[in-house]
Amino acid sequence: MNFVLSLHNLMFYIILALGALTLICGIVLFVITRRVPVSAGEGEVDALGGSVASARNIFRLLLYVTAGAGVLQAIFGGLLYLGGARPGEGLHYVYGLIVLGAIPVAYVYSDQKQVRRDIIILTIAAVAIVGAAFRAFATGPGIGPH
Protein backbone atom coordinates (compact mmCIF):
# COMPACT_ATOMS: atom_id res chain seq x y z
CA MET A 1 0.00 0.00 0.00
CA ASN A 2 2.95 2.33 0.61
CA PHE A 3 3.95 1.96 -3.04
CA VAL A 4 0.49 3.06 -4.22
CA LEU A 5 0.59 5.97 -1.77
CA SER A 6 3.99 6.98 -3.18
CA LEU A 7 2.58 6.87 -6.71
CA HIS A 8 -0.47 8.88 -5.62
CA ASN A 9 1.82 11.51 -4.06
CA LEU A 10 4.10 11.57 -7.11
CA MET A 11 1.13 12.12 -9.41
CA PHE A 12 0.46 15.45 -7.64
CA TYR A 13 3.70 16.86 -9.04
CA ILE A 14 3.08 15.38 -12.47
CA ILE A 15 -0.47 16.75 -12.62
CA LEU A 16 0.71 20.13 -11.38
CA ALA A 17 3.42 20.31 -14.05
CA LEU A 18 1.09 19.10 -16.81
CA GLY A 19 -1.67 21.49 -15.71
CA ALA A 20 0.74 24.41 -15.69
CA LEU A 21 2.11 23.51 -19.13
CA THR A 22 -1.42 23.15 -20.46
CA LEU A 23 -2.35 26.52 -18.98
CA ILE A 24 0.68 28.24 -20.53
CA CYS A 25 0.08 26.59 -23.90
CA GLY A 26 -3.59 27.62 -23.79
CA ILE A 27 -2.65 31.24 -23.12
CA VAL A 28 -0.08 31.22 -25.92
CA LEU A 29 -2.57 29.66 -28.32
CA PHE A 30 -5.21 32.22 -27.35
CA VAL A 31 -2.78 35.07 -28.05
CA ILE A 32 -1.52 33.76 -31.40
CA THR A 33 -5.03 33.09 -32.68
CA ARG A 34 -6.26 36.63 -31.96
CA ARG A 35 -6.49 37.36 -35.70
CA VAL A 36 -8.70 34.33 -36.36
CA PRO A 37 -12.43 35.05 -36.80
CA VAL A 38 -14.51 33.87 -33.83
CA SER A 39 -16.40 31.33 -35.93
CA ALA A 40 -13.32 29.96 -37.70
CA GLY A 41 -13.11 26.22 -37.97
CA GLU A 42 -9.93 24.24 -37.53
CA GLY A 43 -9.19 24.39 -41.27
CA GLU A 44 -9.02 28.18 -41.16
CA VAL A 45 -6.69 28.11 -38.17
CA ASP A 46 -4.37 25.69 -39.94
CA ALA A 47 -4.32 27.99 -42.98
CA LEU A 48 -2.72 30.73 -40.86
CA GLY A 49 0.52 28.88 -40.58
CA GLY A 50 2.37 26.00 -39.01
CA SER A 51 2.98 27.74 -35.70
CA VAL A 52 -0.74 28.02 -34.93
CA ALA A 53 -1.40 24.45 -36.04
CA SER A 54 1.55 23.21 -33.98
CA ALA A 55 0.45 25.15 -30.91
CA ARG A 56 -3.07 23.78 -31.27
CA ASN A 57 -1.77 20.22 -31.59
CA ILE A 58 0.49 20.65 -28.56
CA PHE A 59 -2.40 22.11 -26.56
CA ARG A 60 -4.65 19.21 -27.54
CA LEU A 61 -1.95 16.67 -26.64
CA LEU A 62 -1.36 18.34 -23.26
CA LEU A 63 -5.10 18.24 -22.57
CA TYR A 64 -5.20 14.51 -23.31
CA VAL A 65 -2.12 13.76 -21.22
CA THR A 66 -3.32 15.90 -18.31
CA ALA A 67 -6.73 14.21 -18.36
CA GLY A 68 -5.01 10.81 -18.50
CA ALA A 69 -2.87 11.73 -15.50
CA GLY A 70 -6.06 12.67 -13.65
CA VAL A 71 -7.48 9.22 -14.43
CA LEU A 72 -4.31 7.55 -13.10
CA GLN A 73 -4.45 9.68 -9.98
CA ALA A 74 -8.08 8.64 -9.42
CA ILE A 75 -7.17 4.97 -9.89
CA PHE A 76 -4.38 5.24 -7.31
CA GLY A 77 -6.71 7.09 -4.95
CA GLY A 78 -9.38 4.45 -5.44
CA LEU A 79 -6.90 1.68 -4.67
CA LEU A 80 -5.86 3.50 -1.51
CA TYR A 81 -9.51 3.87 -0.51
CA LEU A 82 -10.18 0.18 -1.11
CA GLY A 83 -7.09 -0.61 0.96
CA GLY A 84 -8.55 1.29 3.91
CA ALA A 85 -6.55 4.52 3.64
CA ARG A 86 -8.39 7.83 4.07
CA PRO A 87 -7.30 11.42 3.49
CA GLY A 88 -7.01 13.96 6.29
CA GLU A 89 -10.15 15.80 5.11
CA GLY A 90 -13.22 14.71 3.16
CA LEU A 91 -12.81 17.62 0.74
CA HIS A 92 -9.88 15.70 -0.74
CA TYR A 93 -12.42 13.64 -2.70
CA VAL A 94 -14.08 16.78 -4.11
CA TYR A 95 -10.77 18.19 -5.29
CA GLY A 96 -9.87 14.82 -6.77
CA LEU A 97 -13.12 14.79 -8.74
CA ILE A 98 -12.34 18.28 -10.07
CA VAL A 99 -8.90 17.11 -11.24
CA LEU A 100 -10.50 14.05 -12.81
CA GLY A 101 -13.43 15.77 -14.50
CA ALA A 102 -12.36 19.32 -15.40
CA ILE A 103 -11.07 18.61 -18.91
CA PRO A 104 -13.83 16.17 -19.96
CA VAL A 105 -16.53 18.55 -18.72
CA ALA A 106 -14.87 21.53 -20.42
CA TYR A 107 -14.59 19.55 -23.65
CA VAL A 108 -18.32 18.82 -23.54
CA TYR A 109 -19.05 22.53 -23.14
CA SER A 110 -16.75 23.49 -26.01
CA ASP A 111 -18.47 23.14 -29.37
CA GLN A 112 -15.24 22.74 -31.39
CA LYS A 113 -16.49 25.43 -33.79
CA GLN A 114 -15.64 28.69 -32.05
CA VAL A 115 -11.87 28.38 -31.74
CA ARG A 116 -11.09 31.15 -29.26
CA ARG A 117 -14.09 30.36 -27.06
CA ASP A 118 -13.01 26.72 -26.90
CA ILE A 119 -9.44 27.71 -26.02
CA ILE A 120 -10.76 29.87 -23.17
CA ILE A 121 -13.00 27.08 -21.83
CA LEU A 122 -10.25 24.47 -21.95
CA THR A 123 -7.66 26.85 -20.47
CA ILE A 124 -10.02 27.57 -17.57
CA ALA A 125 -10.18 23.79 -17.03
CA ALA A 126 -6.37 23.79 -16.73
CA VAL A 127 -6.61 26.56 -14.11
CA ALA A 128 -9.19 24.48 -12.23
CA ILE A 129 -6.89 21.45 -12.32
CA VAL A 130 -3.90 23.37 -10.96
CA GLY A 131 -6.00 24.91 -8.18
CA ALA A 132 -7.74 21.66 -7.28
CA ALA A 133 -4.43 19.76 -7.30
CA PHE A 134 -2.99 22.21 -4.77
CA ARG A 135 -6.07 21.90 -2.58
CA ALA A 136 -6.10 18.11 -2.88
CA PHE A 137 -2.47 18.05 -1.81
CA ALA A 138 -3.30 20.25 1.19
CA THR A 139 -6.21 18.05 2.29
CA GLY A 140 -4.55 14.69 1.62
CA PRO A 141 -2.00 14.36 4.44
CA GLY A 142 -3.17 12.21 7.25
CA ILE A 143 -3.82 9.25 4.98
CA GLY A 144 -4.07 6.14 7.04
CA PRO A 145 -6.46 3.36 7.91
CA HIS A 146 -9.69 4.40 9.64
Biotite code that builds the C-alpha atoms (Angstrom):
import biotite.structure as struc

atoms = struc.array([
    struc.Atom([0.000, 0.000, 0.000], chain_id="A", res_id=1, res_name="MET", atom_name="CA", element="C"),
    struc.Atom([2.952, 2.328, 0.609], chain_id="A", res_id=2, res_name="ASN", atom_name="CA", element="C"),
    struc.Atom([3.948, 1.965, -3.039], chain_id="A", res_id=3, res_name="PHE", atom_name="CA", element="C"),
    struc.Atom([0.494, 3.056, -4.220], chain_id="A", res_id=4, res_name="VAL", atom_name="CA", element="C"),
    struc.Atom([0.591, 5.971, -1.774], chain_id="A", res_id=5, res_name="LEU", atom_name="CA", element="C"),
    struc.Atom([3.987, 6.983, -3.178], chain_id="A", res_id=6, res_name="SER", atom_name="CA", element="C"),
    struc.Atom([2.576, 6.867, -6.712], chain_id="A", res_id=7, res_name="LEU", atom_name="CA", element="C"),
    struc.Atom([-0.471, 8.883, -5.616], chain_id="A", res_id=8, res_name="HIS", atom_name="CA", element="C"),
    struc.Atom([1.819, 11.506, -4.057], chain_id="A", res_id=9, res_name="ASN", atom_name="CA", element="C"),
    struc.Atom([4.100, 11.573, -7.110], chain_id="A", res_id=10, res_name="LEU", atom_name="CA", element="C"),
    struc.Atom([1.132, 12.123, -9.408], chain_id="A", res_id=11, res_name="MET", atom_name="CA", element="C"),
    struc.Atom([0.461, 15.447, -7.642], chain_id="A", res_id=12, res_name="PHE", atom_name="CA", element="C"),
    struc.Atom([3.702, 16.864, -9.038], chain_id="A", res_id=13, res_name="TYR", atom_name="CA", element="C"),
    struc.Atom([3.081, 15.376, -12.473], chain_id="A", res_id=14, res_name="ILE", atom_name="CA", element="C"),
    struc.Atom([-0.473, 16.748, -12.622], chain_id="A", res_id=15, res_name="ILE", atom_name="CA", element="C"),
    struc.Atom([0.708, 20.127, -11.376], chain_id="A", res_id=16, res_name="LEU", atom_name="CA", element="C"),
    struc.Atom([3.418, 20.311, -14.053], chain_id="A", res_id=17, res_name="ALA", atom_name="CA", element="C"),
    struc.Atom([1.090, 19.103, -16.812], chain_id="A", res_id=18, res_name="LEU", atom_name="CA", element="C"),
    struc.Atom([-1.668, 21.486, -15.706], chain_id="A", res_id=19, res_name="GLY", atom_name="CA", element="C"),
    struc.Atom([0.744, 24.412, -15.687], chain_id="A", res_id=20, res_name="ALA", atom_name="CA", element="C"),
    struc.Atom([2.107, 23.509, -19.130], chain_id="A", res_id=21, res_name="LEU", atom_name="CA", element="C"),
    struc.Atom([-1.423, 23.154, -20.463], chain_id="A", res_id=22, res_name="THR", atom_name="CA", element="C"),
    struc.Atom([-2.346, 26.523, -18.984], chain_id="A", res_id=23, res_name="LEU", atom_name="CA", element="C"),
    struc.Atom([0.683, 28.242, -20.528], chain_id="A", res_id=24, res_name="ILE", atom_name="CA", element="C"),
    struc.Atom([0.081, 26.589, -23.900], chain_id="A", res_id=25, res_name="CYS", atom_name="CA", element="C"),
    struc.Atom([-3.589, 27.618, -23.794], chain_id="A", res_id=26, res_name="GLY", atom_name="CA", element="C"),
    struc.Atom([-2.647, 31.243, -23.116], chain_id="A", res_id=27, res_name="ILE", atom_name="CA", element="C"),
    struc.Atom([-0.075, 31.221, -25.922], chain_id="A", res_id=28, res_name="VAL", atom_name="CA", element="C"),
    struc.Atom([-2.575, 29.659, -28.316], chain_id="A", res_id=29, res_name="LEU", atom_name="CA", element="C"),
    struc.Atom([-5.208, 32.222, -27.350], chain_id="A", res_id=30, res_name="PHE", atom_name="CA", element="C"),
    struc.Atom([-2.780, 35.073, -28.047], chain_id="A", res_id=31, res_name="VAL", atom_name="CA", element="C"),
    struc.Atom([-1.520, 33.765, -31.400], chain_id="A", res_id=32, res_name="ILE", atom_name="CA", element="C"),
    struc.Atom([-5.035, 33.092, -32.678], chain_id="A", res_id=33, res_name="THR", atom_name="CA", element="C"),
    struc.Atom([-6.259, 36.630, -31.961], chain_id="A", res_id=34, res_name="ARG", atom_name="CA", element="C"),
    struc.Atom([-6.486, 37.364, -35.698], chain_id="A", res_id=35, res_name="ARG", atom_name="CA", element="C"),
    struc.Atom([-8.699, 34.332, -36.363], chain_id="A", res_id=36, res_name="VAL", atom_name="CA", element="C"),
    struc.Atom([-12.429, 35.046, -36.797], chain_id="A", res_id=37, res_name="PRO", atom_name="CA", element="C"),
    struc.Atom([-14.506, 33.869, -33.832], chain_id="A", res_id=38, res_name="VAL", atom_name="CA", element="C"),
    struc.Atom([-16.396, 31.334, -35.927], chain_id="A", res_id=39, res_name="SER", atom_name="CA", element="C"),
    struc.Atom([-13.318, 29.961, -37.704], chain_id="A", res_id=40, res_name="ALA", atom_name="CA", element="C"),
    struc.Atom([-13.115, 26.219, -37.969], chain_id="A", res_id=41, res_name="GLY", atom_name="CA", element="C"),
    struc.Atom([-9.928, 24.239, -37.529], chain_id="A", res_id=42, res_name="GLU", atom_name="CA", element="C"),
    struc.Atom([-9.186, 24.386, -41.268], chain_id="A", res_id=43, res_name="GLY", atom_name="CA", element="C"),
    struc.Atom([-9.016, 28.177, -41.162], chain_id="A", res_id=44, res_name="GLU", atom_name="CA", element="C"),
    struc.Atom([-6.692, 28.109, -38.168], chain_id="A", res_id=45, res_name="VAL", atom_name="CA", element="C"),
    struc.Atom([-4.367, 25.689, -39.942], chain_id="A", res_id=46, res_name="ASP", atom_name="CA", element="C"),
    struc.Atom([-4.325, 27.995, -42.979], chain_id="A", res_id=47, res_name="ALA", atom_name="CA", element="C"),
    struc.Atom([-2.724, 30.726, -40.858], chain_id="A", res_id=48, res_name="LEU", atom_name="CA", element="C"),
    struc.Atom([0.524, 28.878, -40.576], chain_id="A", res_id=49, res_name="GLY", atom_name="CA", element="C"),
    struc.Atom([2.374, 26.002, -39.009], chain_id="A", res_id=50, res_name="GLY", atom_name="CA", element="C"),
    struc.Atom([2.979, 27.744, -35.699], chain_id="A", res_id=51, res_name="SER", atom_name="CA", element="C"),
    struc.Atom([-0.744, 28.018, -34.927], chain_id="A", res_id=52, res_name="VAL", atom_name="CA", element="C"),
    struc.Atom([-1.401, 24.453, -36.042], chain_id="A", res_id=53, res_name="ALA", atom_name="CA", element="C"),
    struc.Atom([1.553, 23.213, -33.984], chain_id="A", res_id=54, res_name="SER", atom_name="CA", element="C"),
    struc.Atom([0.451, 25.146, -30.908], chain_id="A", res_id=55, res_name="ALA", atom_name="CA", element="C"),
    struc.Atom([-3.073, 23.778, -31.271], chain_id="A", res_id=56, res_name="ARG", atom_name="CA", element="C"),
    struc.Atom([-1.769, 20.216, -31.590], chain_id="A", res_id=57, res_name="ASN", atom_name="CA", element="C"),
    struc.Atom([0.491, 20.645, -28.558], chain_id="A", res_id=58, res_name="ILE", atom_name="CA", element="C"),
    struc.Atom([-2.403, 22.108, -26.563], chain_id="A", res_id=59, res_name="PHE", atom_name="CA", element="C"),
    struc.Atom([-4.649, 19.206, -27.543], chain_id="A", res_id=60, res_name="ARG", atom_name="CA", element="C"),
    struc.Atom([-1.948, 16.669, -26.640], chain_id="A", res_id=61, res_name="LEU", atom_name="CA", element="C"),
    struc.Atom([-1.358, 18.335, -23.264], chain_id="A", res_id=62, res_name="LEU", atom_name="CA", element="C"),
    struc.Atom([-5.098, 18.245, -22.567], chain_id="A", res_id=63, res_name="LEU", atom_name="CA", element="C"),
    struc.Atom([-5.197, 14.507, -23.307], chain_id="A", res_id=64, res_name="TYR", atom_name="CA", element="C"),
    struc.Atom([-2.117, 13.756, -21.215], chain_id="A", res_id=65, res_name="VAL", atom_name="CA", element="C"),
    struc.Atom([-3.322, 15.897, -18.305], chain_id="A", res_id=66, res_name="THR", atom_name="CA", element="C"),
    struc.Atom([-6.728, 14.206, -18.360], chain_id="A", res_id=67, res_name="ALA", atom_name="CA", element="C"),
    struc.Atom([-5.009, 10.811, -18.496], chain_id="A", res_id=68, res_name="GLY", atom_name="CA", element="C"),
    struc.Atom([-2.869, 11.728, -15.496], chain_id="A", res_id=69, res_name="ALA", atom_name="CA", element="C"),
    struc.Atom([-6.061, 12.665, -13.652], chain_id="A", res_id=70, res_name="GLY", atom_name="CA", element="C"),
    struc.Atom([-7.477, 9.223, -14.425], chain_id="A", res_id=71, res_name="VAL", atom_name="CA", element="C"),
    struc.Atom([-4.311, 7.546, -13.105], chain_id="A", res_id=72, res_name="LEU", atom_name="CA", element="C"),
    struc.Atom([-4.451, 9.682, -9.976], chain_id="A", res_id=73, res_name="GLN", atom_name="CA", element="C"),
    struc.Atom([-8.075, 8.645, -9.421], chain_id="A", res_id=74, res_name="ALA", atom_name="CA", element="C"),
    struc.Atom([-7.174, 4.973, -9.886], chain_id="A", res_id=75, res_name="ILE", atom_name="CA", element="C"),
    struc.Atom([-4.375, 5.241, -7.315], chain_id="A", res_id=76, res_name="PHE", atom_name="CA", element="C"),
    struc.Atom([-6.705, 7.088, -4.954], chain_id="A", res_id=77, res_name="GLY", atom_name="CA", element="C"),
    struc.Atom([-9.380, 4.448, -5.439], chain_id="A", res_id=78, res_name="GLY", atom_name="CA", element="C"),
    struc.Atom([-6.899, 1.677, -4.670], chain_id="A", res_id=79, res_name="LEU", atom_name="CA", element="C"),
    struc.Atom([-5.860, 3.504, -1.514], chain_id="A", res_id=80, res_name="LEU", atom_name="CA", element="C"),
    struc.Atom([-9.505, 3.867, -0.507], chain_id="A", res_id=81, res_name="TYR", atom_name="CA", element="C"),
    struc.Atom([-10.178, 0.175, -1.114], chain_id="A", res_id=82, res_name="LEU", atom_name="CA", element="C"),
    struc.Atom([-7.094, -0.611, 0.963], chain_id="A", res_id=83, res_name="GLY", atom_name="CA", element="C"),
    struc.Atom([-8.545, 1.286, 3.906], chain_id="A", res_id=84, res_name="GLY", atom_name="CA", element="C"),
    struc.Atom([-6.549, 4.522, 3.640], chain_id="A", res_id=85, res_name="ALA", atom_name="CA", element="C"),
    struc.Atom([-8.385, 7.826, 4.073], chain_id="A", res_id=86, res_name="ARG", atom_name="CA", element="C"),
    struc.Atom([-7.299, 11.421, 3.491], chain_id="A", res_id=87, res_name="PRO", atom_name="CA", element="C"),
    struc.Atom([-7.014, 13.961, 6.287], chain_id="A", res_id=88, res_name="GLY", atom_name="CA", element="C"),
    struc.Atom([-10.149, 15.798, 5.113], chain_id="A", res_id=89, res_name="GLU", atom_name="CA", element="C"),
    struc.Atom([-13.219, 14.709, 3.165], chain_id="A", res_id=90, res_name="GLY", atom_name="CA", element="C"),
    struc.Atom([-12.805, 17.618, 0.740], chain_id="A", res_id=91, res_name="LEU", atom_name="CA", element="C"),
    struc.Atom([-9.875, 15.703, -0.738], chain_id="A", res_id=92, res_name="HIS", atom_name="CA", element="C"),
    struc.Atom([-12.416, 13.644, -2.701], chain_id="A", res_id=93, res_name="TYR", atom_name="CA", element="C"),
    struc.Atom([-14.079, 16.782, -4.107], chain_id="A", res_id=94, res_name="VAL", atom_name="CA", element="C"),
    struc.Atom([-10.768, 18.193, -5.291], chain_id="A", res_id=95, res_name="TYR", atom_name="CA", element="C"),
    struc.Atom([-9.872, 14.823, -6.766], chain_id="A", res_id=96, res_name="GLY", atom_name="CA", element="C"),
    struc.Atom([-13.117, 14.794, -8.739], chain_id="A", res_id=97, res_name="LEU", atom_name="CA", element="C"),
    struc.Atom([-12.336, 18.280, -10.068], chain_id="A", res_id=98, res_name="ILE", atom_name="CA", element="C"),
    struc.Atom([-8.901, 17.106, -11.244], chain_id="A", res_id=99, res_name="VAL", atom_name="CA", element="C"),
    struc.Atom([-10.504, 14.046, -12.809], chain_id="A", res_id=100, res_name="LEU", atom_name="CA", element="C"),
    struc.Atom([-13.427, 15.774, -14.499], chain_id="A", res_id=101, res_name="GLY", atom_name="CA", element="C"),
    struc.Atom([-12.365, 19.318, -15.396], chain_id="A", res_id=102, res_name="ALA", atom_name="CA", element="C"),
    struc.Atom([-11.073, 18.610, -18.908], chain_id="A", res_id=103, res_name="ILE", atom_name="CA", element="C"),
    struc.Atom([-13.827, 16.165, -19.959], chain_id="A", res_id=104, res_name="PRO", atom_name="CA", element="C"),
    struc.Atom([-16.534, 18.547, -18.719], chain_id="A", res_id=105, res_name="VAL", atom_name="CA", element="C"),
    struc.Atom([-14.870, 21.526, -20.418], chain_id="A", res_id=106, res_name="ALA", atom_name="CA", element="C"),
    struc.Atom([-14.592, 19.550, -23.649], chain_id="A", res_id=107, res_name="TYR", atom_name="CA", element="C"),
    struc.Atom([-18.316, 18.815, -23.542], chain_id="A", res_id=108, res_name="VAL", atom_name="CA", element="C"),
    struc.Atom([-19.051, 22.526, -23.137], chain_id="A", res_id=109, res_name="TYR", atom_name="CA", element="C"),
    struc.Atom([-16.755, 23.487, -26.015], chain_id="A", res_id=110, res_name="SER", atom_name="CA", element="C"),
    struc.Atom([-18.473, 23.145, -29.365], chain_id="A", res_id=111, res_name="ASP", atom_name="CA", element="C"),
    struc.Atom([-15.244, 22.737, -31.393], chain_id="A", res_id=112, res_name="GLN", atom_name="CA", element="C"),
    struc.Atom([-16.494, 25.431, -33.789], chain_id="A", res_id=113, res_name="LYS", atom_name="CA", element="C"),
    struc.Atom([-15.637, 28.694, -32.050], chain_id="A", res_id=114, res_name="GLN", atom_name="CA", element="C"),
    struc.Atom([-11.869, 28.379, -31.741], chain_id="A", res_id=115, res_name="VAL", atom_name="CA", element="C"),
    struc.Atom([-11.094, 31.153, -29.264], chain_id="A", res_id=116, res_name="ARG", atom_name="CA", element="C"),
    struc.Atom([-14.088, 30.356, -27.065], chain_id="A", res_id=117, res_name="ARG", atom_name="CA", element="C"),
    struc.Atom([-13.008, 26.716, -26.896], chain_id="A", res_id=118, res_name="ASP", atom_name="CA", element="C"),
    struc.Atom([-9.444, 27.712, -26.017], chain_id="A", res_id=119, res_name="ILE", atom_name="CA", element="C"),
    struc.Atom([-10.759, 29.870, -23.169], chain_id="A", res_id=120, res_name="ILE", atom_name="CA", element="C"),
    struc.Atom([-13.000, 27.084, -21.831], chain_id="A", res_id=121, res_name="ILE", atom_name="CA", element="C"),
    struc.Atom([-10.248, 24.473, -21.946], chain_id="A", res_id=122, res_name="LEU", atom_name="CA", element="C"),
    struc.Atom([-7.660, 26.849, -20.468], chain_id="A", res_id=123, res_name="THR", atom_name="CA", element="C"),
    struc.Atom([-10.018, 27.572, -17.567], chain_id="A", res_id=124, res_name="ILE", atom_name="CA", element="C"),
    struc.Atom([-10.183, 23.791, -17.031], chain_id="A", res_id=125, res_name="ALA", atom_name="CA", element="C"),
    struc.Atom([-6.372, 23.785, -16.735], chain_id="A", res_id=126, res_name="ALA", atom_name="CA", element="C"),
    struc.Atom([-6.610, 26.559, -14.110], chain_id="A", res_id=127, res_name="VAL", atom_name="CA", element="C"),
    struc.Atom([-9.186, 24.476, -12.229], chain_id="A", res_id=128, res_name="ALA", atom_name="CA", element="C"),
    struc.Atom([-6.892, 21.453, -12.321], chain_id="A", res_id=129, res_name="ILE", atom_name="CA", element="C"),
    struc.Atom([-3.904, 23.373, -10.964], chain_id="A", res_id=130, res_name="VAL", atom_name="CA", element="C"),
    struc.Atom([-5.998, 24.905, -8.178], chain_id="A", res_id=131, res_name="GLY", atom_name="CA", element="C"),
    struc.Atom([-7.741, 21.658, -7.280], chain_id="A", res_id=132, res_name="ALA", atom_name="CA", element="C"),
    struc.Atom([-4.433, 19.763, -7.302], chain_id="A", res_id=133, res_name="ALA", atom_name="CA", element="C"),
    struc.Atom([-2.989, 22.212, -4.768], chain_id="A", res_id=134, res_name="PHE", atom_name="CA", element="C"),
    struc.Atom([-6.072, 21.904, -2.577], chain_id="A", res_id=135, res_name="ARG", atom_name="CA", element="C"),
    struc.Atom([-6.104, 18.107, -2.876], chain_id="A", res_id=136, res_name="ALA", atom_name="CA", element="C"),
    struc.Atom([-2.467, 18.053, -1.808], chain_id="A", res_id=137, res_name="PHE", atom_name="CA", element="C"),
    struc.Atom([-3.299, 20.245, 1.188], chain_id="A", res_id=138, res_name="ALA", atom_name="CA", element="C"),
    struc.Atom([-6.214, 18.048, 2.287], chain_id="A", res_id=139, res_name="THR", atom_name="CA", element="C"),
    struc.Atom([-4.555, 14.688, 1.622], chain_id="A", res_id=140, res_name="GLY", atom_name="CA", element="C"),
    struc.Atom([-2.002, 14.361, 4.438], chain_id="A", res_id=141, res_name="PRO", atom_name="CA", element="C"),
    struc.Atom([-3.171, 12.209, 7.252], chain_id="A", res_id=142, res_name="GLY", atom_name="CA", element="C"),
    struc.Atom([-3.817, 9.254, 4.981], chain_id="A", res_id=143, res_name="ILE", atom_name="CA", element="C"),
    struc.Atom([-4.069, 6.136, 7.038], chain_id="A", res_id=144, res_name="GLY", atom_name="CA", element="C"),
    struc.Atom([-6.459, 3.359, 7.910], chain_id="A", res_id=145, res_name="PRO", atom_name="CA", element="C"),
    struc.Atom([-9.690, 4.403, 9.637], chain_id="A", res_id=146, res_name="HIS", atom_name="CA", element="C"),
])
